[in-house]
Structure formats: structure tokens, C-alpha cells
Amino acid sequence: RADFTKIASKDKFAEAVIESWEKCGIKLAFWVVAMEKHANTASSCESIEASDYHFHMAIKLQRRGRWLM
């Protein structure tokens, strides 16, 4: 589930992922990101801060690489 206190939007999520790859010396050729509401949520709060959402991201690297932690 998305923590909007740390990553406020799908654009900020994309920036964080792209920055992580670039720190490893790898550029992204293409990327797309989406924010999706959980289908089965038990939250009674209707605000976006209730974290009923999560992010999806697909990427294509300019060259082969691994995400090193």
C-alpha cells in the first residue's frame, strides 16, 4: 500500500525508482506508472490518506542491468 507521507504521487514514485536505477549507472529507455485503488479494502476512511492505493510501474532499460541493494 502506498504511504503518501513518503511518496505523495505517482510522479514522485516514478522519480524515486528512476533515481535508484540511475545511481547504478543504468538509464531507462521507457517507463510507465499507474496508481490503483485496492479492490477489497476494509478501510472505513474515504480519503486518499487511508492508503487504499498502490503503484504499478513497468520499465525498459537502455541496457541489461540489475537492481543492486
PLY file of the C-alpha trace (Angstrom):
ply
format ascii 1.0
element vertex 69
property float x
property float y
property float z
element edge 68
property int vertex1
property int vertex2
end_header
0.00 0.00 0.00
1.18 3.47 -0.82
2.45 5.67 2.02
1.55 9.17 0.84
3.59 10.76 3.63
6.73 9.37 1.94
5.71 9.36 -1.74
2.92 11.82 -2.44
2.06 10.93 -6.04
2.69 8.51 -8.88
5.12 11.04 -10.38
7.16 11.09 -7.16
7.11 7.26 -7.14
8.48 7.22 -10.70
11.18 9.75 -9.79
12.33 7.59 -6.86
12.55 4.43 -8.98
14.32 6.18 -11.86
16.81 7.76 -9.45
17.57 4.35 -7.94
18.38 2.86 -11.35
20.48 5.86 -12.36
22.53 5.56 -9.15
23.56 2.13 -10.50
24.60 3.75 -13.80
21.61 2.49 -15.78
19.28 4.71 -17.79
15.67 3.88 -18.51
14.55 3.82 -22.15
10.83 3.85 -21.35
8.66 3.75 -18.26
5.03 3.99 -17.25
3.49 4.24 -13.79
-0.08 3.92 -12.53
-1.84 4.30 -9.20
-4.58 1.78 -8.50
-7.20 1.54 -5.77
-7.29 -1.75 -3.87
-10.33 -3.77 -4.90
-11.01 -5.33 -1.48
-10.29 -2.79 1.20
-11.66 -2.79 4.73
-10.84 0.87 5.34
-13.72 2.96 6.62
-11.99 6.23 5.76
-12.69 7.56 2.28
-9.67 9.86 1.95
-6.62 9.07 -0.19
-4.52 9.18 3.00
-6.21 5.95 4.09
-3.74 4.22 1.75
-6.31 2.29 -0.24
-3.97 2.72 -3.22
-0.79 1.17 -4.59
1.55 1.86 -7.51
2.47 -0.23 -10.56
5.46 0.56 -12.75
6.79 -1.03 -15.94
10.25 -0.11 -17.19
12.53 -0.86 -20.11
16.23 -0.36 -19.50
18.56 1.05 -22.16
20.90 -1.86 -21.44
20.87 -5.01 -19.33
21.33 -4.44 -15.63
20.43 -5.48 -12.13
18.94 -3.52 -9.29
21.60 -3.72 -6.58
20.67 -3.02 -3.00
0 1
1 2
2 3
3 4
4 5
5 6
6 7
7 8
8 9
9 10
10 11
11 12
12 13
13 14
14 15
15 16
16 17
17 18
18 19
19 20
20 21
21 22
22 23
23 24
24 25
25 26
26 27
27 28
28 29
29 30
30 31
31 32
32 33
33 34
34 35
35 36
36 37
37 38
38 39
39 40
40 41
41 42
42 43
43 44
44 45
45 46
46 47
47 48
48 49
49 50
50 51
51 52
52 53
53 54
54 55
55 56
56 57
57 58
58 59
59 60
60 61
61 62
62 63
63 64
64 65
65 66
66 67
67 68
